[in-house]
Amino acid sequence: MELWTAFLLGFAGSAHCAGMCGPLALALPMGGGGRSRFVAGRVLYNAGRILTYTLMGALFGLLGQAVAIAGLQRWLSLVLGALILIGLFFSPRFVRAVPVTRAVSWLKAALGRLLKRRALSSLFGIGLLNGWLPCGLVYVACAGAATAGNGLHGVAYMFVFGLGTLPMMLTIALVGQRLQFVLRFKLQRLIPVSLALVGALLFLRGLALDIPYLSPRLPAQPSASVNCH
């Protein structure tokens, strides 16, 4: 997947992030000290969040690489692309976070403890944990990372996705209630467009139509090694 799709998904989807993670960003502890320490804390929070996305990129990139070695990369792209498009068609709320289950209840408890602290390290930790909270938008980005080809490309894909979410999330963390949400609501209109684009590109990639960049030819089966004696 092209990196520009990751940035588009993150930037347009940041309106969704504002709705789901905005309250957490607004609840961040002040951290004590002057304005510079306040800004540093908000930057660290977002750095932790993007680092978690980057780690996800490595995991899903390696998973996609294993699938490619097994000769199933085309099918992975087709299935993921189809799931995104079907989910978008049947549910206008496809990008909303899935309900938090018992499996992630410890995340909420850990976040609660960190929110009571004022250290800069706590703000970084809040960002790290925030990135692991269940979120449909992040799952779509992980799907793109899984088709990136390998772990390194998966890292790059999710890192760029995180950068796309940064302008909105950093602004919310810095200005809080003073933020005018008109831009946020305008961006919300782009969310289904960006999701449809990523889903279509994944599906088109899986078709392997031998179109450079859009639908390159992908191996349909593992390449057999030939030993010459």
MITIBA-222484 format. One record per atom (N, C-alpha, C): x, y, z. Coordinates in steps of 0.2 Angstrom, whole numbers, plus 5000, padded with zeros to 4 digits. Layout:
REM residues N
XYZ;...
***
This chain:
REM residues 229
500449945000;500050005000;500450065000;500250114996;500650184996;500550215003;501150255004;501150285011;500650345011;500450375005;499950435005;499350405008;499150345007;498450325009;498450315017;499050305020;499050305027;498950375030;499350425027;499250495029;498550515028;498250505022;497550525021;497050495026;497150425028;496750395032;496850425039;497450435041;497550465048;497250535048;497350575043;497150645043;496450655043;496050615038;495350625038;495050585044;495350535046;495050495052;495250535059;495650585059;495750615065;495150655068;494650665063;493950685066;493650635070;493750565068;493450515073;493950515079;494550525078;494950525084;494750575089;494550635086;494350685091;493750665095;493350625092;492750605096;492850555101;493250505099;493450445103;493950465108;494550495106;495050505111;495150575113;494750615110;494750685112;494650695120;494150665123;494050675130;494650655134;494950605132;495550575135;496150635135;496150665129;496650715128;496550775132;495850785133;495650845137;495750835144;495850765146;495850755153;496550745155;497050755151;497750745152;497950785158;498350755163;498550795169;499050855166;499050915170;499350975168;500150965168;500350915172;501050905172;501550955176;501251005179;501551055183;502051095179;502351145182;502851185178;502551235174;502951265169;502651325165;502351295158;502351345154;502051325147;502451275143;503051285143;503551235140;503451165142;503351155149;503251085151;502551065149;502051105149;501351085147;501451065139;501751105135;501851085128;502151015127;502751005131;503150945131;502750885133;502350895138;501850835140;501450815134;501150865131;500650845126;500950815120;501550845118;501950815113;502150735115;502350725121;502550655123;501950615123;501350635125;500750595124;500650575117;500650615112;500650605105;501150555103;501750565105;502350525103;502250455105;501950445112;501850375114;501250345110;500750385108;500250355104;500450335097;500950375094;501150355087;501650305088;502050295093;502550235094;502150175094;501550175098;501150115098;500850095091;500650145087;500450125080;501050095076;501650125078;502250105074;502350025076;502350015082;502449945084;501849895081;501249925081;500749885077;500949875070;501249925067;501449915060;501949865059;502449855064;502949805063;502649735064;502149725069;501749665070;501349645063;500949685061;500549675055;500949665049;501549705048;501949705042;502249635042;502549605048;502849535048;502249485047;501649495049;501149445048;501049445040;500949505037;500849505030;501449475026;502049485029;502649455025;502549375026;502349355031;502249275032;501749255027;501249295026;500649275022;500949275015;501349325013;501649335006;502049275005;502449255010;502949195009;502549135008;501949125011;501449065010;501149075003;501249124999;500849134993;500149154993;499949194999;499249205000;499149285000;499649324998;499649394998;499049424994;498949394988;498349414984;497749414988;497649354991;497049334995;496949385001;497449395004;497449445010;497249505008;497449535002;497249605000;496549604998;496349544995;495649544992;495149534998;495349495003;494849485009;494849555013;495449585014;495449645019;495049705015;495149705009;494849765005;494049755005;493849685004;493149675003;492849685010;493149665015;492849675022;492749755024;493249795022;493249865023;492649895019;492549875013;492049905008;491349875011;491349815012;490649785015;490449815021;490949825026;490849855032;490549935031;490849965027;490750035025;490050035022;489849985018;489249995015;488649975019;488749925024;488149905028;488149945035;488649985037;488650015043;488950085042;488550135043;488850205042;489250225048;489250185053;489650195059;490250145060;490450125054;491050075053;491650095057;491750165057;492450185059;492450195067;491850185070;491850195077;492150145081;492450155087;492750105090;492350045092;492649985092;492249935094;492149935102;491649905105;491549905112;492149875116;492349915121;492949885125;492649825129;493049775129;492849705132;493349695138;493249645142;493649625148;494349615146;494449595140;495149595138;495549655138;495249715138;495649775138;495449815144;495049785149;494849825155;495449845159;496049805158;496649825162;496949895159;496849905152;497049965149;496750025153;496050015153;495650075156;495950085164;496050035167;496250045174;496950075174;497450055170;498050085170;498050155168;497650175163;497550245161;497250285167;496850255170;496550295176;497150305181;497550265182;498150275187;498550325184;498750325178;499250375175;498950445175;498250445174;497950515174;497950545180;498150515186;498150545192;498850575194;499350555189;500050575190;500150635186;500750675188;500850735184;501550735181;501850675181;502550665178;502450665170;503050695167;503050685160;503050615157;503350575161;503350505159;502650475159;502250495164;501550475164;501150495158;501250555155;500950575149;501150535143;501850515143;502050465137;501750405138;501650375144;501350315145;500650315144;500250365145;499550375143;499450365135;499950395132;499950395124;500050325122;500550285125;500650215123;500050175124;499750185130;499150145131;498550165127;498450225126;497950255121;497950215114;498550205112;498650175105;498350105105;498350075111;498150005111;497349995112;497050055113;496250045114;495950025108;495449985108;495149955102;494850015098;494950015091;494750075087;494750045080;494150045077;494050025070;494450055065;494650125066;495050165061;495750135061;495950115067;496650095068;496750025064;496149985065;496149915062;496249925055;495849975052;495949985044;496649995042;496950045046;497650055045;498149995046;497949955051;498349895051;498249845045;497649845042;497549805036;498049835031;498049895030;498549925025;499249905027;499449905033;500149885035;500249815033;499749765034;499849695033;499949685026;499749725021;499849715014;500449755012;500849785016;501449825014;502049785012;502049725013;502549685011;503049655016;503249695021;503649665026;503649715032;503949695037;503949725044;504149805043;504649815040;504949885039;504449925036;504149905030;503649945027;502949955031;502849895035;502249905039;502349955045;502949965047;503150015052;503050085049;503350095043;503250155039;502550175038;502150125036;501450135035;501050165041;501150135047;500850155053;501050215056;501750225055;502050285057;501750345054;501650345047;501350395043;500650405045;500350345046;499650355049;499550395055;500050375060;500050415066;500150495065;500650505060;500750575059;500150615056;499750575052;499150605049;498650625055;498650585060;498150605066;498450655070;499150675070;499450725074;499150795074;499050825069;498750895069;498150905073;497650855072;497050865076;497150845083;497450795085;497550775092;498050815096;498550845093;498950885096;498650955098;498250975093;497851035094;497351035099;496950975100;496550965105;496850965112;497450935112;497850925118;498050995121;498251035116;498551105118;498051155119;497451165115;497051215116;496351195120;496251125121;495651105124;495051125122;494651155127;493951175125;493851235120;494451265120;494451325115;494451305108;494551245106;494551225099;493851225096;493851255090;493251265086;493251195082;492651165083;492551095080;492251095073;492251155070;491951155064;492351115059;493051125059;493451085055;493451015056;493350995062;493250925064;492650895060;492050925061;491450905057;491550905050;491950945047;492050945040;492450885038;492950875042;493350815041;493050745041;492450745046;492050685046;491850665040;491650705035;491450695029;491950655024;492550665026;493050635022;493250565025;493050545031;493150475034;492950425029;492250415027;492050365023;492350365016;492550425014;492950425007;493650395008;493950415013;494650385014;494650305015;494150285019;494050215020;493850175014;493450205010;493250175003;493850174999;494250224999;494850224995;495350174997;495450165003;495950115006;495650045004;495050035005;494749965004;494749954996;494650004992;494649984985;495349974983;495850014985;496550004983;496749934986;496549914992;496749844994;496449794989;495849794988;495549744983;495849754976;495949804974;496249814967;496949784967;497349794973;497949764973;497949684973;497449664976;497349584977;497149554970;496849594965;496749574959;497349564954;497849594956;498549584953;498449594945;498249654943;498149664936;498749694932;499249694936;499949714933;499949784931;499549824935;499549894934;500049924939;500649964937;501149984942;500850024947;501050014953;500850054960;500150034962;499650034957;498950024959;498849944960;499049904955;498849834956;499449794953;500049794956;500549754954;500449684954;500849644950;500749574949;501049544956;500649504959;500849474966;500949404965;501449374968;501549294968;500949264970;500649214966;500049174969;500249114973;500849094973;501049044977;501849054979;502049014984;502749024986;503249004980;503749044979;504249024974;504648974976;504748924972;505148864974;505848874972;506248854977;506948864976;507248804971;507748824967;507948774962;508748764964;508948704965;509548684967;509948654961;510548684959;510848664954;511448624956;511548564953;512148524955;512648514950;
***
